[in-house]
Amino acid sequence: MKEESIYFHGGIYRFTFPYIGGHARNEENEVKVYHCDVELRVGQEDDMKQGKLVTVIITAQEGSMGIQSNIHFIATKIRIAFFDSIFIEKHWEKPKVPEHQIRWIERHLFSKAPYSTMEDEINEVSMMWDAKKHAYHSPAWTKVENVWK
């Protein structure tokens, strides 16, 4: 199989991303929408040395419902919303970033919470991409100390 060059708009993209953690309504009939911080590291030297074209770091915000049970939904939406604009193969084809060149990191900054004695938690998340459904599934977590070792 011939591997085609992928052109991309390199840089570090930072933004806040909304997600629904549950559908419980409050007294005003409102459903809480949570947020996580996202950093897309595209074409960064440290990542490229490890064969990663993009590292996506998803960080749970303090007071938000945990992202762990929602990580594959969040990852799917990020990929659909941003990858087409960042990665370019041929203008008439949908970009196809090889899965082995995408690294997903989930972070929980427990130490930043008031009165917390817990240490931060950083996990690399591996997921399966279903090209027909355009969705990630079957997440698995591996604890990492330093992403760029």
N, C-alpha and C positions, 0 to 999 in steps of 0.2 A: 504494500500500500504506500503510495506516495504521500509524504507529509507536506502540506502546503504551508507557506509562510503566512503568519498571522500578523497583520499590522495593528497597532493599537495606539491610543492616546494615553501615554504614560503619565503617572503622577499619583498623588495621594488624594483620594476623594473622601471627605468626611461629611456625614449628615446624620440626622435623627430619623429613624424609621418607625412608623406606627404598626402595631399589631393588636389583635384581639386575643386576650388570654382566656376568656370565658364569656358566656352570654348571660350572666346573672345581672339583673336589673336592680337599680336602687329604688328608693321610695319615689323618686321623680321619673321613674321609668327609663332612666338612662343606663346604657351599657358602657362600662369603662373601656377606653382605648389606651393601651400602654405604649411605651416607646422604648426603643433601644438605640444605642449609639453604634454607628457603622463606619468602618474605615476600609476603603478599597485601596490596596497597595498594588498598583499596576506597573509592571516593568521595573520594579525596584531591584537594585543590584544584589542586596542580601537574599532576596527571594529567587532571583534568576540563577544565582549560584547553586541553589538547591533544585533547580528545574521547575520552579513555580512562576508562571506568568502573572498570576494574581493571587494575593492573599487577602481574604475577606475576614476582618475582625469584627465580631458582633459582641457588644458589651451590654449587659443588663444594666438598666438605670436603677438607681436607688429608689425603692418604693414600688417598683414595677413587679408584676407577676413574672416569675421565672421564665427565661427564654428557652430553657432546655426542652420542655415538652412542645415548644413551637418552632424549634430551630429549622426543621426541614421546610415548614411553611414560609418562614422569614427568608431563608436562603433561596427558595423558588422565586419569590416575589422580587428579591434583589437581582437575581440573574435575569429575569424577564425585563425588569425596568431599566437596567443599566448596561448589561453586556452588549446589546445591539449598538449602543452609542459609543462604547469604548473600544470594542474589538472589530476590526475590519478585515475581511478576507477578499471578497470580490463584491462590488456594490450590488450585484443582483442575487447574491446568496446570503442566507442567514448565517451569521458568524457561528462557528463551531469550535469553541475553545476546548481542547482535550481535557477530560476530567482530571487526568493525572497532573495537569498544570494549574489546577485550582486548589488552593488550600483554604479551608474554612476553620476559623478559630472562634471559640465561644469563651467569653471572659465574664467572670463575676468578681467585682471589686468589693468583696466583703469587708476589707480593712478600712474602707472609706465611710462605712456606716457609723453613726454615732455609737459610742460605747462598745463597738465590736471588738471581739478578741479573735475573730476568725481570720485566717489567711486568705488572700485572693486565690481564685481558682481559674486556671487556664487549661482548656481542653482543645485538642484538634479533633474536628468532627469529620468523619468520612460518611458519605451518603451515596446512594445510587441515583443516577439521573435517568428518568424515564423519558426518552425523546418523543414518544408518541403522546404522552400525557403532559409533557412540558412541566415536569414536577420532580422534586427530590423526594426520596423515601428511605426508610431503613437507616436512620442515623445511628452511628456508633461513636463513642467518645474514647479518646486516649489522652490521659493527663500529660501535659508538657510543662517543663520548668522554664524553658526559654525557646521561643519560636525560631530564633535565628541561630541556633547552634550548628 
